[in-house]
Amino acid sequence: MSSCCLEKENHVVETATPQREDTDIILDAMVLGSNVVFPAALNAAIELKVFEIIGKESSEESGGFMSPHEIASKLLLPTQQHHSDLPNRLERLLLLLASYSLLTVSTRTDENGSAVRVYAVSPSGKYFVYDKNGGGYLASFTSFLCHPAMLGVWLNFKEAIIDPEIDLFKKVHGISKFEYFGKEPELNHVFNKAMNDVCTTHMKKILEVYTGYEGISTLVNVAGGTGQCLKLIISKYPSIKGINFDLPHVIENSPPIPGNQSISLAAPTCFCRSN
Ligand SMILES: C[S@@+](CC[C@H](N)C(=O)[O-])C[C@H]1O[C@@H](n2cnc3c(N)ncnc32)[C@H](O)[C@@H]1O
């Protein structure tokens, strides 16, 4: 029996268990192969404030849902950019976000009796709506990863696999990432905000279950960013004296940590590794 037949036989045996259609498998490969589109679309949605609009401007009686027309009418664009195809183009973006479960989709009947799709923010999508009560926010992390300076790094990702010594950021930009952030105030702000939002989102969850900070008198957060994680810890354990330690260009932009015991400390610049 040739291996070909064996393969064929195996295939026949396997058909007893549910098989995925070839078309589904091809579609999966197609989706993954074109996945660079998704972060670009998500970044566009963040820049257009789509999550903010649906999350904050949808009415209660709509159940949090808005149609593409309603969302388009709220986009903060100059009047001349509110073109007639805007809702249609927006809907293609909304459908993509819904396919990744960042939005949920429903239908409702409009005033002409036609069914229209409407969109609400999903539980995961809520992390892309800024919550002033500190419910967690991750959109700034996407903005950082999609920053032009970072995109150049992703495009050279192969180098990080084949060169064991490489500092990929340095290879692309000529200096290490932390030196670069120190020289580029706009990117420094984007990075610090992304770190702050990601770390505080996690720290809030950690503090719900972790008790290891109990009884600590002094806590140094080495590379603690703008100090907001330390602030969260101290607000739960006010007797802790906190020291937030980071690079000068990060500390410069850090708000003071409340409580007269806690300080932010800038690392000597020479601590900044060049590789
Ligand atoms: C992944 S971020 C950590 C963010 C932080 N946990 C927060 O809550 O925002 C890494 C941090 O390390 C800092 N860092 C890098 N090199 C450092 C050094 N030599 N000394 C002190 N901090 C440094 C960076 O400035 C950055 O804020």
The ligand as an SDF file (V2000), in Angstrom:
LIG
                    3D

 27 29  0  0  0  0  0  0  0  0999 V2000
    8.2240   48.4340   30.6410 C   0  0  0  0  0  0  0  0  0  0  0  0
    8.4260   50.0250   31.3030 S   0  0  0  0  0  0  0  0  0  0  0  0
    7.8190   49.8300   32.9370 C   0  0  0  0  0  0  0  0  0  0  0  0
    6.7000   50.7540   33.2240 C   0  0  0  0  0  0  0  0  0  0  0  0
    6.2570   50.8320   34.6620 C   0  0  0  0  0  0  0  0  0  0  0  0
    6.1800   49.5720   35.3340 N   0  0  0  0  0  0  0  0  0  0  0  0
    4.9470   51.6170   34.8060 C   0  0  0  0  0  0  0  0  0  0  0  0
    4.1610   51.3190   35.6860 O   0  0  0  0  0  0  0  0  0  0  0  0
    4.7050   52.5490   34.0020 O   0  0  0  0  0  0  0  0  0  0  0  0
   10.1860   50.0340   31.5880 C   0  0  0  0  0  0  0  0  0  0  0  0
   10.6560   51.2660   32.3200 C   0  0  0  0  0  0  0  0  0  0  0  0
   12.0390   51.1050   32.5610 O   0  0  0  0  0  0  0  0  0  0  0  0
   12.6260   52.3870   32.5780 C   0  0  0  0  0  0  0  0  0  0  0  0
   14.0890   52.2600   32.4750 N   0  0  0  0  0  0  0  0  0  0  0  0
   14.8020   51.8370   31.4180 C   0  0  0  0  0  0  0  0  0  0  0  0
   16.1220   51.8720   31.7180 N   0  0  0  0  0  0  0  0  0  0  0  0
   16.2400   52.3230   33.0000 C   0  0  0  0  0  0  0  0  0  0  0  0
   17.3410   52.5630   33.8690 C   0  0  0  0  0  0  0  0  0  0  0  0
   18.5850   52.3710   33.4530 N   0  0  0  0  0  0  0  0  0  0  0  0
   17.0950   53.0070   35.1130 N   0  0  0  0  0  0  0  0  0  0  0  0
   15.8200   53.2340   35.5390 C   0  0  0  0  0  0  0  0  0  0  0  0
   14.7220   53.0230   34.7520 N   0  0  0  0  0  0  0  0  0  0  0  0
   14.9410   52.5670   33.4970 C   0  0  0  0  0  0  0  0  0  0  0  0
   11.9520   53.0260   31.3850 C   0  0  0  0  0  0  0  0  0  0  0  0
   12.0760   54.4360   31.3750 O   0  0  0  0  0  0  0  0  0  0  0  0
   10.5010   52.5460   31.5440 C   0  0  0  0  0  0  0  0  0  0  0  0
    9.7240   53.4720   32.2670 O   0  0  0  0  0  0  0  0  0  0  0  0
  1  2  1  0
  2  3  1  0
  2 10  1  0
  3  4  1  0
  4  5  1  0
  5  6  1  0
  5  7  1  0
  7  8  2  0
  7  9  1  0
 10 11  1  0
 11 12  1  0
 11 26  1  0
 12 13  1  0
 13 14  1  0
 13 24  1  0
 14 15  1  0
 14 23  1  0
 15 16  2  0
 16 17  1  0
 17 18  1  0
 17 23  2  0
 18 19  1  0
 18 20  2  0
 20 21  1  0
 21 22  2  0
 22 23  1  0
 24 25  1  0
 24 26  1  0
 26 27  1  0
M  CHG  2   2   1   9  -1
M  END
$$$$
